[in-house]
Each structure stands twice: as C-alpha cells, then as structure tokens.
C-alpha cells in the first residue's frame, strides 16, 4: 500500500475547510503534515493543534515583501515533504516563488462557479449580478498571473433564486465546500486526476 499523500494546508481564518479535511481524509488517503497561516489569531491553528498537526505563522510584517514570505512558507512545507498544498480559506495571493516550488500541486476552493466571479467578494459579486444559481469550485492554482484562473477540478451548483444576503448564501455553500475539497484531495491521492492532452485547461478524472 502506498504512503498517504502528504498535504500542507494554508488558512487565514476559522478553518472550517481544514476541519473537513481533518475529519475525512486525514489519516486515510492523505496526511495533513503542516498548517500555515498569515494570521496569528486564526482559529485554523487551534484546529490543527487539536489534531496534533504542526503549525506555523508567517506574518507579512516580519518579512521584507510577499515573495520573501512566500519563499519561507514554501521552505517550511518542503521540509515536511509536502506533495499537495491546499488553500483552505487562505486570503493572501501566492507569488511566483511559491507556485514555482509546487507546480500543478496547489489546490484552492472558491465560492462561485468559476470562471464567473473570481477574486474576493465572490458571493457579493454574484448577488449584485442577480444570479439564481450559485456554487463552489475546486481548482488548481497556477503561476499564470491570474486570480482563480487555474484549471477546474470539481464544481457543484445550487439554485438559490431568492438569495439576497451573502451570509445566507454562504450557509448553503459551506457544506458543499466541505464535501468537494476532501473529494478533490482523495482523487489526487488516488492518482485519478490528469490533464487532457488535447486541452491543458481540462482536468480528467478517471474512475
């Protein structure tokens, strides 16, 4: 039996997506070997500690710039032999020095049906646009200069025709995030995800 996939998680806040990983794939298909944050008070740190997972804080203020900070995070993850980096509510954009260290191995969960409504305030953007269908996307993060532009791995939609409050929409999307993100990690751990040779933006999932 092959060794579980070694996963590093970056989180900035409450860490509910981290908790979903800890409750489902951790210790099974994958092992979360480190959780890093840019926010010293992030609840994600407590969740990791409760699960016996190593943690580290990388505040931007103690580094000369974002690229230097990101290099420090990459070094920390590499020391733990991380093979997949999962962004679980990590609110800082990663720079090229980081993404070049983990090519094709950085995963993000986003509260919209990409390519619609990328970036911050995705739910607010969707409400302002008047959409009736919301959703969640799990996608790869690549060094392409864009925001939420990497290849899509998993998506799920939900109809909320009368939604007008971001908090209400988030309540519906959270359970979807908590299902899709662990499923994406399972698929990668199983070696079931490849690129379509005819379309590099298309990810193919084998059974």
C-alpha positions in Angstrom: 0.0 0.0 0.0 1.4 3.4 -1.0 2.1 6.1 1.6 -0.7 8.6 2.1 -0.4 11.8 0.2 1.4 14.4 2.3 -0.7 17.6 2.4 0.2 21.1 3.6 -2.7 23.5 4.3 -2.7 27.3 4.2 -5.6 29.0 6.0 -6.3 32.5 7.2 -9.4 32.2 9.3 -11.8 29.9 11.0 -10.5 26.8 9.2 -13.8 25.0 8.6 -12.4 23.6 5.3 -9.3 22.5 7.2 -11.6 20.7 9.7 -13.4 19.0 6.9 -10.0 17.6 5.7 -9.0 16.6 9.2 -12.4 14.8 9.7 -12.4 12.9 6.4 -9.1 12.3 4.5 -6.5 12.9 7.3 -5.1 9.6 8.3 -6.6 7.8 5.4 -5.9 8.8 1.8 -3.8 11.7 2.9 -2.0 13.1 5.9 -2.1 16.7 6.8 1.5 17.3 7.9 1.5 21.0 8.4 -0.8 24.0 8.6 0.5 27.5 8.0 -1.3 30.8 8.3 -0.6 34.5 7.7 -2.9 35.4 10.7 -1.6 34.7 14.3 -5.1 34.5 15.7 -6.6 32.2 13.1 -8.9 29.5 14.5 -7.3 27.1 12.0 -4.2 27.0 14.2 -6.3 25.6 17.1 -8.0 23.1 14.9 -4.6 21.8 13.6 -3.2 21.7 17.1 -6.2 19.7 18.4 -5.4 17.2 15.6 -1.7 17.0 16.5 -0.7 18.7 13.3 2.3 21.1 13.2 1.6 24.8 12.7 3.5 27.9 11.8 2.6 31.6 11.4 4.1 33.7 8.6 3.1 37.3 9.1 3.8 39.6 6.2 5.0 42.3 8.6 8.1 40.3 9.6 9.3 39.8 6.0 10.7 42.3 3.5 7.9 41.5 1.0 5.3 38.9 -0.1 7.7 37.0 -2.2 10.2 36.5 0.7 7.3 35.5 3.0 6.0 33.0 0.4 9.5 31.5 0.0 9.7 31.0 3.7 6.3 29.2 3.6 7.4 27.0 0.7 10.6 26.1 2.6 8.6 25.1 5.7 6.3 22.9 3.6 9.2 21.4 1.7 10.9 20.5 4.9 7.8 18.4 5.7 7.9 16.7 2.2 4.5 18.2 1.3 3.3 17.0 -2.1 0.0 18.8 -2.3 -0.8 22.3 -0.9 -4.4 23.0 -0.1 -5.6 26.6 0.3 -8.5 26.4 2.8 -9.7 29.9 3.2 -6.2 31.4 2.6 -6.8 35.1 1.8 -3.4 36.1 0.5 -2.4 35.8 -3.1 0.5 33.5 -3.6 3.5 34.8 -5.6 5.5 33.1 -8.3 8.4 31.9 -6.0 5.8 29.8 -4.1 3.9 28.5 -7.1 7.0 27.5 -8.9 8.0 25.3 -6.0 4.7 23.3 -6.2 3.8 23.2 -9.9 0.5 21.6 -10.5 0.2 20.8 -6.8 -1.7 23.8 -5.3 -5.4 23.4 -4.8 -8.0 26.1 -3.9 -11.7 26.1 -3.1 -13.7 29.1 -4.3 -17.3 30.1 -3.5 -18.5 30.6 -7.1 -18.8 28.7 -10.3 -15.6 29.8 -12.0 -14.8 31.4 -14.3 -17.7 33.6 -13.0 -17.0 35.9 -10.1 -13.3 35.3 -9.3 -11.3 37.0 -6.6 -12.6 38.5 -3.3 -16.3 39.1 -2.5 -17.4 36.3 -4.9 -20.7 35.8 -3.3 -21.4 39.5 -3.1 -20.5 39.8 -6.8 -22.9 37.1 -7.7 -25.8 38.6 -5.6 -25.1 42.0 -7.2 -25.3 40.4 -10.6 -28.6 38.9 -9.8 -27.7 35.3 -10.4 -30.1 32.5 -9.4 -27.6 29.7 -9.4 -24.6 29.8 -7.0 -21.9 27.2 -6.5 -18.4 26.0 -5.4 -15.3 25.3 -7.4 -12.2 23.4 -6.5 -9.4 24.4 -8.9 -5.7 24.3 -9.3 -3.6 27.4 -8.7 -1.0 28.1 -11.3 1.7 30.7 -11.9 -0.3 32.3 -14.8 -0.6 35.8 -13.4 -4.4 35.5 -12.9 -6.7 35.2 -9.9 -8.8 32.0 -9.6 -7.8 31.2 -13.2 -6.3 27.7 -12.8 -7.9 24.5 -14.2 -11.2 23.4 -12.6 -11.2 20.1 -10.9 -14.6 19.9 -9.3 -17.8 22.0 -9.3 -21.2 21.8 -7.8 -24.1 24.2 -8.3 -27.1 25.1 -6.1 -30.2 27.1 -7.0 -30.9 29.9 -4.7 -33.3 32.1 -6.7 -34.3 34.4 -3.9 -30.9 34.8 -2.2 -30.1 38.4 -1.3 -27.8 38.1 1.8 -24.2 36.9 1.5 -24.4 35.1 4.8 -27.4 33.2 3.7 -25.7 32.0 0.5 -22.5 31.1 2.5 -24.5 28.8 4.8 -25.7 26.9 1.7 -22.2 26.8 0.1 -20.2 25.7 3.2 -21.5 22.1 3.2 -20.6 21.9 -0.5 -17.1 23.1 0.1 -16.7 20.6 3.0 -17.6 17.8 0.6 -15.8 18.9 -2.6 -12.4 19.8 -1.1 -11.8 16.4 0.6 -13.1 14.6 -2.5 -10.6 16.5 -4.6 -7.8 15.5 -2.3 -9.0 11.9 -2.4 -8.9 11.9 -6.2 -5.4 13.4 -6.3 -4.2 10.9 -3.7 -5.6 8.1 -5.8 -3.8 9.3 -8.9 -7.1 9.7 -10.6 -6.5 13.3 -11.9 -4.7 14.0 -15.2 -4.7 16.7 -17.8 -6.4 16.3 -21.1 -3.5 16.2 -23.6 -5.8 17.9 -26.1 -6.7 20.8 -23.7 -4.4 21.7 -20.9 -7.2 23.5 -19.1 -9.3 20.4 -18.8 -8.7 18.0 -15.9 -9.7 14.4 -16.5 -10.9 12.3 -13.6 -10.6 8.5 -14.0 -12.7 6.0 -12.2 
